[in-house]
Amino acid sequence: MSASVKASTPAPRTRRAGSLVCHAATAAALVACLPAMAQPVWLVTPEEAEASRAAPPPSATRSLPVPGAPKVNLLAPSLSGAVPSPTRIQVRFEPTAPAAIKPESFKVRYGALRLDITNRIASAAKVTAQGIDVPEAALPKGSHRLWIEVQDSDGRVGSRQVEFTVE
């Protein structure tokens, strides 16, 4: 009986694409062996972005920078024009010696609602004393504002506000 089962099992189907021949079984095996590709992390949903745009602007409290506070430097994306989605977000922290950056203090808030999106960003990349590098951060089309902050070992907080438009 097993001989008849083997005889009735069809041979792997092939498909021609130009000069390439692809075996369906082989392709499935290759896909199963590939490492999982990183998916873009959505920082906010379209609904959250819209709610933030509709909210009244946050109160404009201006304060002087704390002397010796860490600097928050945005390396990517370039803010010289519209930003694609997904985009790379690369931030570097610069402490004032002898203080050190406390990575666990890293916070990111979004828009007029100041929605805490720290965990969404941290789920896509590790926060270190040097900074964070998110290879693919996705945002809906429109204008966006992020508040990024980090604290040093002396308790000083450095922050940076970033505004950009996603095309």
C-alpha positions, 0 to 999 in steps of 0.5 A, spaced: 500 500 500 505 504 501 508 503 494 501 506 491 501 512 496 508 514 493 506 513 486 500 517 487 504 523 490 505 528 485 512 531 483 514 538 485 511 543 481 515 547 477 514 554 475 518 558 469 520 565 471 525 568 465 530 563 465 529 561 473 526 554 475 523 554 481 521 548 485 515 550 490 517 545 495 524 548 495 522 555 495 518 553 501 524 550 505 528 556 503 523 561 506 522 557 512 530 557 513 530 565 512 531 569 519 525 573 520 526 580 517 525 586 521 518 589 520 517 597 521 515 599 528 509 603 528 510 609 533 503 611 532 497 609 529 493 614 524 488 615 529 493 617 535 496 622 530 489 625 528 487 625 535 494 629 536 493 634 531 486 635 533 488 637 540 490 644 543 497 645 543 501 643 549 502 649 554 508 653 551 513 653 558 520 655 556 525 653 561 533 654 561 537 648 559 540 645 565 547 646 565 551 640 564 545 636 562 546 631 557 545 633 549 540 629 545 543 629 538 538 627 532 543 623 527 537 621 522 532 622 519 534 629 516 529 634 517 531 638 511 525 636 507 519 631 508 521 624 511 519 617 508 515 612 512 518 607 514 524 611 516 531 610 520 531 614 527 538 615 530 539 618 536 546 619 540 546 622 547 552 626 549 553 626 557 558 631 560 563 628 564 564 625 569 556 624 569 554 618 565 547 617 561 542 612 564 539 609 558 533 606 563 531 614 563 530 614 556 523 617 554 519 619 548 513 623 547 508 624 541 504 630 539 500 635 543 497 629 547 504 627 549 503 620 548 508 616 551 511 611 545 517 609 549 516 602 549 514 602 542 521 605 540 525 601 545 521 594 542 525 595 536 532 597 538 536 597 544 537 603 548 544 604 550 548 610 554 550 612 547 543 612 544 538 608 540 538 606 532 531 604 530 532 602 523 525 602 520 520 607 524 513 607 521 509 613 522 502 615 518 503 621 513 502 628 516 506 632 521 509 629 527 512 632 533 517 628 538 520 630 545 526 625 546 529 626 553 534 622 557 537 623 564 545 622 566 547 620 573 547 626 576 540 627 575 540 632 570 535 631 564 537 633 557 531 633 551 530 635 544 524 636 540 523 634 533 518 636 528 518 633 521 513 631 516 512 624 513 510 624 506 
